Amino acid sequence: MRILIAGASSALGHATASALLDAGHDVIAVGSSADRLGLVDATGRFECDLTDLAAVEQLAAEVGELDGLLHLVGGWRGGGGLAGQSDDDWAWLEARVVGTLRNTTRAFAEAIGRSDAGVIAIISSTGVEKPTAGNANYVALKAAAEAWLAAVGHALRATPARTVVHRVKALVSDAERAAQPDREFAGFTDVTELAATLAAEFAAPAPGSANGG
Ligand SMILES: NC(=O)c1ccc[n+]([C@@H]2O[C@H](COP(=O)([O-])OP(=O)(O)OC[C@H]3O[C@@H](n4cnc5c(N)ncnc54)[C@H](OP(=O)(O)O)[C@@H]3O)[C@@H](O)[C@H]2O)c1
């Protein structure tokens, strides 16, 4: 299958690209820095600012047919209770957490709807289940991203395509473990394990994850 990773140059992006390639898929890696993308194992690499809808539409025209979109663009800002939830942080988070998801799904959903087994997946946060004041901007926008993806599922309801949300508390990579050998990273999800879970979405649909009406 042909799968695009939006935000492919993070540790999770690297691990996911490798897992998909190992499973025999074509991987299109997208990020805002060609230098960082150059380090990602992929079938194709596209530098694109995913906050820019016109740029994403141009990307979609170049990419063509697609079976999967894995949206991994992240980022975190927060702290300091409600008083610390600044407008600047909200705007920064909104552009990345929601804006890049809105742009990529609007540009790629139609192609994914034409696939026999399309998948659009995002990584959300367990914080949406128990919002805190210091994390208010972030969790509100993660909840918005989940709602947007549900609406994408509605748009694709007449197709075989599925939308998938995986919630994690925090991610950890081997490099982070090596840098802090005494830290436990309790409750963290290993990027290699999450990458395997994401790759498995293209092998066997999870029960109950088909789009509702
Ligand atoms: N890290 C955690 O602990 C954690 C916790 C809960 C949920 N999550 C979620 O898990 C997913 C992955 O998280 P992460 O920490 O690996 O994310 P990340 O480190 O923030 O990585 C973001 C990726 O998106 C790319 N990117 C950022 N802005 C972009 C833009 N404007 N256009 C194109 N690409 C852009 C970055 O690469 P370039 O800068 O090279 O473009 C990078 O590859 C995210 O959805 C995140 O919200 C993460």
The ligand as a MOL file (V3000), in Angstrom:
LIG
                    3D

  0  0  0     0  0            999 V3000
M  V30 BEGIN CTAB
M  V30 COUNTS 48 52 0 0 0
M  V30 BEGIN ATOM
M  V30 1 N 5.6550 13.1790 22.3140 0
M  V30 2 C 4.7380 12.8270 23.2190 0
M  V30 3 O 5.0550 12.5670 24.3750 0
M  V30 4 C 3.2850 12.7660 22.8030 0
M  V30 5 C 2.2840 12.6270 23.7780 0
M  V30 6 C 0.9440 12.5140 23.3740 0
M  V30 7 C 0.6300 12.5490 22.0220 0
M  V30 8 N 1.6350 12.7220 21.1060 0 CHG=1
M  V30 9 C 1.2910 12.8070 19.7010 0
M  V30 10 O 2.0270 11.8560 18.9500 0
M  V30 11 C 2.3220 12.3920 17.6590 0
M  V30 12 C 3.8250 12.3810 17.4330 0
M  V30 13 O 4.4070 13.1600 18.4460 0
M  V30 14 P 5.9200 13.6210 18.3950 0
M  V30 15 O 6.2900 14.0750 19.7460 0
M  V30 16 O 6.7310 12.5900 17.6950 0 CHG=-1
M  V30 17 O 5.7900 14.8880 17.4770 0
M  V30 18 P 6.9410 15.9320 17.1570 0
M  V30 19 O 8.2310 15.5250 17.7730 0
M  V30 20 O 6.3930 17.2520 17.4740 0
M  V30 21 O 7.1190 15.7140 15.6250 0
M  V30 22 C 6.3930 16.4620 14.7760 0
M  V30 23 C 6.7440 16.0510 13.3650 0
M  V30 24 O 6.0110 16.9090 12.5360 0
M  V30 25 C 6.9050 17.6310 11.6970 0
M  V30 26 N 6.3500 18.9760 11.5460 0
M  V30 27 C 6.2010 19.9300 12.5010 0
M  V30 28 N 5.6470 21.0280 11.9710 0
M  V30 29 C 5.4460 20.7660 10.6530 0
M  V30 30 C 4.9100 21.5020 9.5760 0
M  V30 31 N 4.4480 22.7610 9.7280 0
M  V30 32 N 4.8720 20.9240 8.3610 0
M  V30 33 C 5.3440 19.6740 8.1770 0
M  V30 34 N 5.8380 18.9150 9.1680 0
M  V30 35 C 5.9040 19.4560 10.3980 0
M  V30 36 C 8.2570 17.5880 12.4040 0
M  V30 37 O 9.3280 17.5630 11.5250 0
M  V30 38 P 10.0460 18.8860 10.9810 0
M  V30 39 O 10.2080 19.8250 12.1250 0
M  V30 40 O 11.3120 18.3540 10.4330 0
M  V30 41 O 9.0990 19.3800 9.9730 0
M  V30 42 C 8.2040 16.2100 13.0460 0
M  V30 43 O 8.5710 15.2230 12.1020 0
M  V30 44 C 1.7210 13.7900 17.6460 0
M  V30 45 O 0.4190 13.7540 17.1160 0
M  V30 46 C 1.6670 14.1420 19.1140 0
M  V30 47 O 0.7020 15.1310 19.4200 0
M  V30 48 C 2.9400 12.8250 21.4640 0
M  V30 END ATOM
M  V30 BEGIN BOND
M  V30 1 1 1 2
M  V30 2 2 2 3
M  V30 3 1 2 4
M  V30 4 1 4 5
M  V30 5 2 4 48
M  V30 6 2 5 6
M  V30 7 1 6 7
M  V30 8 2 7 8
M  V30 9 1 8 9
M  V30 10 1 8 48
M  V30 11 1 9 10
M  V30 12 1 9 46
M  V30 13 1 10 11
M  V30 14 1 11 12
M  V30 15 1 11 44
M  V30 16 1 12 13
M  V30 17 1 13 14
M  V30 18 2 14 15
M  V30 19 1 14 16
M  V30 20 1 14 17
M  V30 21 1 17 18
M  V30 22 2 18 19
M  V30 23 1 18 20
M  V30 24 1 18 21
M  V30 25 1 21 22
M  V30 26 1 22 23
M  V30 27 1 23 24
M  V30 28 1 23 42
M  V30 29 1 24 25
M  V30 30 1 25 26
M  V30 31 1 25 36
M  V30 32 1 26 27
M  V30 33 1 26 35
M  V30 34 2 27 28
M  V30 35 1 28 29
M  V30 36 1 29 30
M  V30 37 2 29 35
M  V30 38 1 30 31
M  V30 39 2 30 32
M  V30 40 1 32 33
M  V30 41 2 33 34
M  V30 42 1 34 35
M  V30 43 1 36 37
M  V30 44 1 36 42
M  V30 45 1 37 38
M  V30 46 2 38 39
M  V30 47 1 38 40
M  V30 48 1 38 41
M  V30 49 1 42 43
M  V30 50 1 44 45
M  V30 51 1 44 46
M  V30 52 1 46 47
M  V30 END BOND
M  V30 END CTAB
M  END
